[in-house]
Amino acid sequence: MKRYAAFLARTARGPNAPPEPAWSRPARRSSGRPGRRPRYRRRRGSRLLLKLAVVGLLSLGALPPVGDALSGFRAAHSTECRVVSVIDGDTVTLWCPSTGTQRARLTGFDAPEMFSPQCASELAKAVAATWALRKTLWTAGEVTVRHHGTDRYGRALVDLRADGVPVGRGLIAAGLARPYDGGRRAGWCG
């Protein structure tokens, strides 16, 4: 009897039909919309911890410009230009009473590029040069800015001194910058 039932089942599906699997998933009842994904429960404290971490990282990104601005406004005289922020090792943002806010390229040295590095070591040196320049300006008693004109990108060319010493001198001594008088710059990779 069992053989006869199996024969009928095979012939009802057709002679060339593959055998039926031993187990198959039961058919789903369709309500016209896709099934729900299972929800995974998170611990309650993990969301709070994630939010605190994001706020902490955002505040770390905001602290250097605030510190730059406070240091620049504190250190300069009211009639001169003031350093408002440090962009990278050889570029700063100035605020001048007559012209307002402008970017300035520091003359006499070349520092690694922060925003278009050619390799990872150049980026690491650029970050170190930026922080070294910030530290020099934050700890200086007096910051002096002298204009020398503008470059081809419209930035002011300035000689920046902290306590009477050119800021490039310390960066060159630390190996974070090179002397530069114009022309083609050497790469920082290698």
C-alpha positions, 0 to 999 in steps of 0.5 A: 500500500505504501508503494502504491501511494508513493507511485501515485504521488510521483506520477501526479507531479510528473515523471521528470519531477525531482523528488520531494525534500524530506523537510520543507518550510510550511507556506506562509500566510500572506497578509499583503505586507512583508514579514517583520524582522526580529527586534534585538534588545539593546541594553539600556545603558549602551545608548546613553554611553554611545550618546556621551561618546558622540558628545565627547568627540564633538566637543574635542573637535570644537575645543581647539578653535575656541582655545585659539580664539581665546588665546588670540584675543588675549595675546594681541594688542587692540590695533593689530591683527590677531590669530583666531585659529590655526588651520595647519602648521603654516596657515592661520586665520587672522582677525584684523580691525580693518579687514575682518577675518582672513586666512594667512600663510606663514612665511619662511617655512613649509609644514606638511599638508593637513588636508591633502596629505600624500601618505600617512606619515605626512598626515601624522607630521601635519597633525603634530605641526598644527598642535606644536604651532597651537602650543607655541601661540597659546603659551606666548605672552605676545604674538606679533603679525607683520604683513608681506602681501598676498599669495596666488590663492588670496591668502595674506603672507605674514611673518608671525612671531611669538615673544619676538621669535619667529614661530617657524624656528621652533617648528624647524628645530623640532623637525615639523617644518622645513625652511622655504623661500618659495618655488617648488616644495619637497614632499614629506613622504619617504 
